[in-house]
Amino acid sequence: MDGEFGSDIVTISDEEGNDFVLEHLDTIELDDTYYMAFIPADTNEDDDDHGLVILKVIEENGEEVLVSIDDDDFLNNLYDLFMERLLDEDEV
């Protein structure tokens, strides 16, 4: 995804059919697997909760699908990697 023309917005649905609109921030590849970081698209700067959403990209029936990550330790490590990259971008 190329941020050259602005933000990438995606809508995902959870198992219960709830839709969430997310803004794509960054993608990391680790061991031939892609992980994507998002923030809720409706977040404004006054909100205290700017939760970073990190999802794993898998292929299912020939299509790329975003799935949650169940390993909390691995998720925390990914969070640290994304935050480091995002903070480095802000400094440039």
BELLINTA-V622432 format. One record per residue. N is the residue number from 1. PHI is phi in radians with two decimals (none if undefined). Layout:
N&PHI / N&PHI
This chain:
1&none / 2&-1.86 / 3&-1.44 / 4&-1.07 / 5&-1.81 / 6&2.01 / 7&-1.33 / 8&-1.71 / 9&-1.94 / 10&-2.25 / 11&-2.02 / 12&-2.08 / 13&-2.11 / 14&-1.53 / 15&-1.09 / 16&-1.63 / 17&1.52 / 18&-1.36 / 19&-1.64 / 20&-2.29 / 21&-1.71 / 22&-2.17 / 23&-1.81 / 24&-1.28 / 25&-1.85 / 26&-2.88 / 27&-2.32 / 28&-2.15 / 29&-1.89 / 30&-2.30 / 31&0.87 / 32&1.10 / 33&-2.16 / 34&-1.74 / 35&-2.21 / 36&-2.11 / 37&-1.87 / 38&-2.35 / 39&-2.21 / 40&-1.01 / 41&-1.16 / 42&-1.61 / 43&-1.28 / 44&-1.99 / 45&-1.15 / 46&-1.43 / 47&-1.21 / 48&-1.39 / 49&-1.77 / 50&-1.84 / 51&-0.93 / 52&-1.46 / 53&-1.84 / 54&-2.01 / 55&-2.24 / 56&-1.65 / 57&-1.68 / 58&-2.18 / 59&-1.82 / 60&-2.38 / 61&0.96 / 62&1.38 / 63&-2.10 / 64&-1.36 / 65&-2.25 / 66&-1.65 / 67&-2.26 / 68&-1.30 / 69&-1.94 / 70&-1.52 / 71&-1.45 / 72&-1.09 / 73&-1.13 / 74&-1.13 / 75&-1.08 / 76&-1.12 / 77&-1.15 / 78&-1.09 / 79&-0.97 / 80&-1.06 / 81&-1.10 / 82&-1.10 / 83&-1.11 / 84&-1.06 / 85&-1.17 / 86&-1.19 / 87&-1.21 / 88&-1.10 / 89&-1.10 / 90&-1.15 / 91&-1.33 / 92&-1.38
